[in-house]
């Protein structure tokens, strides 16, 4: 009789292991598109014009942002672009 109980316990535990592995695979399959959705291997192009009477002082990449700083004699303008898709996120003007 104890042999039958042990067989039953082993079968139940085996079924639970299969269900757990299935859930794990399902969870990973759900997460993979979320992780890779924001990443793209496509090249992008950022086109911007230099404001009148300004010149480019600096260009840099900081934390997935592309920053261009323009300057004239008295003021600065910084434009911030998203590296992933090239969109303009904002512009900061420092006036005298």
C-alpha positions in Angstrom: 0.0 0.0 0.0 2.8 2.5 0.8 4.2 1.8 -2.7 1.0 3.0 -4.3 1.0 6.1 -2.2 4.6 6.9 -3.2 3.8 6.4 -6.9 0.8 8.7 -6.5 2.9 11.4 -4.8 5.6 11.1 -7.5 3.1 11.4 -10.3 1.4 14.5 -8.6 4.8 16.1 -8.1 5.8 15.4 -11.7 2.6 17.0 -13.0 3.2 20.1 -10.7 6.8 20.4 -12.1 5.5 20.3 -15.7 2.9 22.9 -14.9 5.5 25.1 -13.2 7.9 24.8 -16.2 5.0 25.7 -18.6 4.2 28.8 -16.5 7.9 29.8 -16.5 8.2 29.4 -20.3 4.9 31.4 -20.7 6.2 34.2 -18.4 9.4 34.5 -20.3 7.6 34.5 -23.7 5.4 37.3 -22.5 8.3 39.4 -21.2 10.6 39.1 -24.3 8.5 41.4 -26.5 8.3 44.1 -23.8 12.1 44.1 -23.3 12.9 44.3 -27.0 10.0 46.6 -28.0 11.9 49.9 -27.4 15.1 48.8 -29.1 15.6 49.3 -32.7 18.5 48.5 -35.0 17.3 50.9 -37.7 19.5 53.9 -38.4 17.9 57.2 -37.7 18.6 60.7 -38.7 18.4 63.9 -36.7 17.9 67.0 -38.8 18.0 70.4 -37.1 18.8 73.9 -38.2 21.2 76.2 -36.4 19.3 79.3 -35.0 20.2 82.5 -36.7 23.4 84.2 -35.3 24.2 81.0 -33.3 26.9 78.4 -33.7 27.3 74.9 -32.4 29.3 74.8 -29.2 29.0 71.2 -28.2 27.4 67.9 -29.1 27.2 65.0 -26.7 25.3 61.8 -25.9 24.1 61.4 -22.3 21.9 58.6 -21.1 20.2 57.8 -24.4 19.8 61.5 -25.2 21.6 63.5 -27.9 22.3 67.1 -26.8 23.3 69.9 -29.1 24.3 73.2 -27.6 24.2 76.5 -29.6 25.7 79.8 -28.6 25.7 83.4 -29.7 27.5 86.2 -27.9 24.9 86.4 -25.0 22.7 83.3 -25.0 22.7 79.5 -25.2 20.2 77.1 -26.6 20.3 73.4 -25.9 18.2 70.9 -27.9 17.7 67.4 -26.5 16.8 64.5 -28.9 15.9 60.9 -28.1 18.5 58.5 -29.5 16.0 55.7 -30.0 13.9 57.5 -32.6 15.5 60.9 -33.2 12.5 63.0 -31.9 13.1 66.3 -30.2 12.3 66.0 -26.5 12.9 69.6 -25.6 14.7 72.9 -25.9 16.4 74.9 -23.1 17.1 78.6 -23.7 19.5 80.5 -21.4 19.0 84.2 -22.1 21.0 87.1 -20.7 
